[in-house]
Amino acid sequence: MKEYYRILKERRIEKGLTQRELADVLGVKDNAYSQYESGVRKMDAASFIKICNVLDLQLSDFMD
């Protein structure tokens, strides 16, 4: 399985979104979202699903 946080960052950049915009979607501070993208902090399943929906990501995108 690919490192999920790298995929989130790559797709966010492709979509032209900022970390702050995604943090707002999740209802967290932008530094918390930054930690999600760097792999320092893990997000709960509901937040992960919400971000995947916003970024148009599927489970297969995280598989090798």
BAGU-619150 format. One line per field, with one value per residue: residue number from 1; x, y, z of N, C-alpha, C, O in turn; residue in one letter. Coordinates in pm, whole numbers, always signed. Layout:
nr	c(NUM	...)
n_u	c(X	...)
n_v	c(Y	...)
n_w	c(Z	...)
ca_u	c(X	...)
ca_v	c(Y	...)
ca_w	c(Z	...)
c_u	c(X	...)
c_v	c(Y	...)
c_w	c(Z	...)
o_u	c(X	...)
o_v	c(Y	...)
o_w	c(Z	...)
rest	c(A	...)
This chain:
nr	c(1	2	3	4	5	6	7	8	9	10	11	12	13	14	15	16	17	18	19	20	21	22	23	24	25	26	27	28	29	30	31	32	33	34	35	36	37	38	39	40	41	42	43	44	45	46	47	48	49	50	51	52	53	54	55	56	57	58	59	60	61	62	63	64)
n_u	c(+85	+51	+198	-37	-53	+114	-16	-249	-145	-34	-265	-417	-264	-275	-545	-548	-594	-565	-396	-531	-790	-874	-852	-1056	-1277	-1269	-1300	-1088	-785	-548	-283	-315	-414	-190	-17	-143	-91	+183	+226	+262	+50	-237	-550	-897	-1126	-1366	-1296	-1095	-1241	-1406	-1217	-1113	-1339	-1366	-1129	-1162	-1072	-1017	-1027	-858	-663	-478	-345	-69)
n_v	c(-118	+220	+516	+689	+961	+1096	+1066	+1208	+1469	+1505	+1486	+1697	+1918	+1884	+1942	+2205	+2303	+2439	+2358	+2475	+2505	+2236	+2170	+2328	+2196	+1962	+2064	+2121	+2269	+2436	+2359	+2108	+1963	+1982	+1819	+1575	+1541	+1519	+1286	+1273	+1284	+1081	+1059	+1021	+764	+867	+1129	+1075	+951	+1164	+1350	+1199	+1191	+1464	+1500	+1330	+1060	+708	+385	+216	+390	+398	+165	-47)
n_w	c(+0	-83	+62	+222	+287	+113	-127	-76	-59	-318	-480	-378	-456	-735	-772	-710	-455	-123	+187	+395	+292	+276	+544	+646	+535	+683	+933	+1101	+1233	+1020	+1069	+1180	+963	+800	+941	+895	+622	+625	+749	+1019	+1194	+1230	+1063	+1152	+1037	+927	+857	+673	+467	+394	+294	+82	-81	-147	-287	-496	-478	-485	-323	-465	-555	-358	-356	-442)
ca_u	c(+0	+126	+185	-158	-37	+176	-120	-336	-76	-23	-396	-456	-192	-335	-677	-529	-648	-467	-417	-633	-922	-910	-871	-1190	-1371	-1267	-1328	-968	-692	-462	-162	-353	-416	-51	+38	-198	-20	+324	+230	+289	-76	-332	-687	-996	-1182	-1467	-1223	-1026	-1342	-1448	-1110	-1110	-1451	-1333	-1017	-1198	-983	-1078	-939	-757	-556	-382	-285	+50)
ca_v	c(+0	+345	+604	+765	+1105	+1150	+1069	+1321	+1593	+1513	+1514	+1832	+2011	+1869	+2007	+2348	+2335	+2464	+2281	+2546	+2471	+2101	+2176	+2382	+2088	+1867	+2133	+2119	+2378	+2404	+2287	+1967	+1901	+1972	+1699	+1459	+1528	+1484	+1154	+1287	+1258	+1001	+1108	+916	+708	+958	+1240	+1021	+931	+1297	+1405	+1120	+1237	+1598	+1488	+1228	+945	+577	+294	+163	+489	+379	+32	-53)
ca_w	c(+0	-92	+178	+193	+303	-9	-229	-44	-96	-463	-538	-336	-542	-868	-770	-684	-323	-17	+310	+474	+237	+320	+689	+666	+503	+795	+1058	+1184	+1206	+907	+1111	+1199	+830	+758	+1005	+824	+495	+646	+810	+1162	+1264	+1153	+1074	+1173	+913	+870	+794	+556	+363	+349	+210	-42	-163	-198	-381	-597	-463	-460	-250	-557	-569	-249	-370	-529)
c_u	c(+89	+104	+72	-137	+29	+74	-214	-273	-71	-157	-445	-391	-248	-467	-668	-589	-536	-495	-526	-774	-966	-929	-1011	-1297	-1383	-1305	-1212	-882	-598	-334	-192	-356	-275	+15	-18	-118	+125	+337	+257	+166	-167	-472	-782	-1059	-1281	-1400	-1153	-1124	-1387	-1344	-1101	-1223	-1421	-1226	-1042	-1101	-1064	-979	-827	-641	-447	-312	-166	+16)
c_v	c(+124	+428	+703	+916	+1170	+1163	+1186	+1453	+1610	+1551	+1654	+1935	+2005	+1944	+2157	+2394	+2360	+2371	+2346	+2512	+2331	+2093	+2228	+2276	+1992	+1932	+2125	+2240	+2336	+2333	+2140	+1897	+1885	+1847	+1572	+1434	+1489	+1346	+1156	+1248	+1177	+1057	+991	+877	+803	+1075	+1193	+1003	+1066	+1358	+1330	+1163	+1373	+1589	+1386	+1111	+820	+491	+242	+261	+470	+243	+39	-108)
c_w	c(+0	+34	+149	+197	+181	-120	-203	-87	-247	-525	-501	-427	-684	-879	-742	-551	-223	+101	+394	+423	+280	+470	+721	+639	+621	+928	+1156	+1150	+1093	+948	+1139	+1064	+776	+817	+943	+697	+512	+711	+959	+1244	+1172	+1173	+1096	+1039	+848	+798	+668	+439	+307	+256	+78	-136	-225	-307	-493	-597	-432	-384	-340	-578	-464	-256	-466	-665)
o_u	c(+188	+5	+85	-197	+2	+76	-255	-340	-100	-163	-508	-457	-266	-498	-768	-628	-425	-603	-605	-865	-1082	-1013	-1077	-1397	-1492	-1340	-1232	-905	-572	-281	-104	-307	-244	+93	+51	-81	+184	+449	+274	+178	-173	-510	-751	-1046	-1281	-1443	-1151	-1092	-1404	-1378	-1083	-1203	-1447	-1232	-953	-1055	-1166	-859	-714	-532	-336	-228	-163	+104)
o_v	c(+132	+411	+790	+989	+1286	+1258	+1254	+1538	+1718	+1638	+1722	+2030	+2109	+2003	+2228	+2509	+2308	+2314	+2276	+2491	+2311	+2017	+2178	+2269	+1945	+1862	+2121	+2306	+2217	+2253	+2055	+1785	+1785	+1779	+1470	+1320	+1431	+1295	+1050	+1187	+1201	+1097	+876	+948	+818	+1115	+1264	+1038	+1080	+1413	+1392	+1170	+1394	+1661	+1360	+1067	+825	+521	+227	+219	+521	+211	+120	-120)
o_w	c(+73	+104	+62	+118	+150	-198	-297	-146	-298	-613	-582	-471	-747	-983	-751	-536	-238	+113	+457	+503	+317	+519	+812	+710	+654	+1023	+1278	+1048	+1073	+871	+1124	+1051	+711	+750	+938	+667	+421	+726	+1019	+1351	+1052	+1283	+1063	+940	+726	+690	+567	+326	+186	+151	-27	-257	-344	-406	-574	-702	-363	-381	-295	-616	-480	-171	-558	-751)
rest	c(M	K	E	Y	Y	R	I	L	K	E	R	R	I	E	K	G	L	T	Q	R	E	L	A	D	V	L	G	V	K	D	N	A	Y	S	Q	Y	E	S	G	V	R	K	M	D	A	A	S	F	I	K	I	C	N	V	L	D	L	Q	L	S	D	F	M	D)
